[in-house]
Structures are given as structure tokens and as C-alpha cells.
Amino acid sequence: MSDEFIKIATNEINDDISQMERILESCINDETIKLNAEKFQKHTHKIKGLAPMMGKEELGSISALLDEIFKKFIQGEHFDGIFEVLLATIPAMKDSVMDAKYDLDSITNQVKNILSKQ
């Protein structure tokens, strides 16, 4: 990918993560996450597609997992502990955009754990 594409994609992803941070600031627990699932999912869906195209496969993978969780929330399912996991996940996603060597494995495992409890 061109440098210009990487620059634009990075800005887009940073904007989506910032939007997710703002949504999270309005939440206080798992239930309020569920109420905002559609808003979150719009951003995770975009990131899961864009991140791998710019070489951020781990970010794309964690976004795909979150996208799956939010889609299930929208369908009426519930995930205990998602609020706490998102408090750690969203800042880690932001850090991974800026640091090519940032390791998302631990956070990804936490998200997988939430998903597997369903």
C-alpha cells in the first residue's frame, strides 16, 4: 500500500477508535454497552476491514472479535464482563495503531474469553 493510503487509513482508524472511546465514556456497565452496541459495531466493522489492508492484522482480528460480540448484542445476546474488557481494549487498540510492535495478544485473549463464555 502507498504511504498516502497508510496515512489516510491510520487517520480513519484513529477517528473510529476515538469515537469508540466517546461511546464508552457514556457507558457504566455491560447493559449500557449493550444499549450502544450498534454504535460500537459501526466502528469495529470498519476497523476490521481497514486494519489488515494497512498491515495491522492483530488490530483487524481484535476488531473482528468485537464486531461479532456487538452483532450478537444487537440480536439480543448478553456478555458478562464486556464493559471491563472494553476499558482495556480500546486504549490498547489505539496504542497498536501508533506502535507497530505493540502486542495485542493479551487483550485479544480477554475478548476471546468473553466471546467463549456465551
C-alpha positions, -999 to +999 in steps of 0.1 A: +000+000+000+011+035-007+023+059+020-007+081+013-031+052+018-014+043+051-017+079+063-054+081+054-062+047+068-044+055+100-064+087+104-096+068+097-088+041+123-077+067+149-110+085+144-130+053+148-112+044+179-118+079+193-154+076+185-155+042+204-138+060+234-165+086+234-192+060+233-175+041+261-174+073+282-212+073+282-214+037+295-213+025+331-218-013+328-224-042+305-260-032+300-251+003+287-226-014+264-254-035+250-276-003+246-248+012+225-238-020+206-249-006+172-228+025+176-198+004+186-203-021+158-202+005+131-167+013+141-155-022+147-168-033+113-148-005+096-116-012+116-118-050+110-117-044+072-093-015+071-066-025+096-054-057+077-051-036+045-025-014+062-006-043+078-023-042+112-036-078+112-038-081+150-059-049+152-081-063+124-085-096+143-095-080+176-119-057+158-135-087+141-140-104+175-155-072+189-177-069+158-190-104+164-198-096+200-216-063+191-236-081+164-247-107+190-256-079+214-278-064+187-295-097+183-303-098+220-275-118+235-256-107+266-219-108+275-209-105+312-177-085+317-176-067+284-176-033+300-144-040+319-128-056+289-135-026+267-120-003+292-087-021+285-092-030+249-100+004+233-068+021+247-048-009+236-063-007+201-052+030+200-017+021+211-014-006+185-021+019+157+009+041+168+033+013+177+039-014+151+054-037+178+025-033+202+013-067+213-024-072+214-023-109+223-033-105+260-062-082+252-073-104+223-074-134+247-096-114+271-120-106+242-120-143+231-127-153+267-158-130+268-170-145+235-164-181+245-185-176+277-215-172+256 
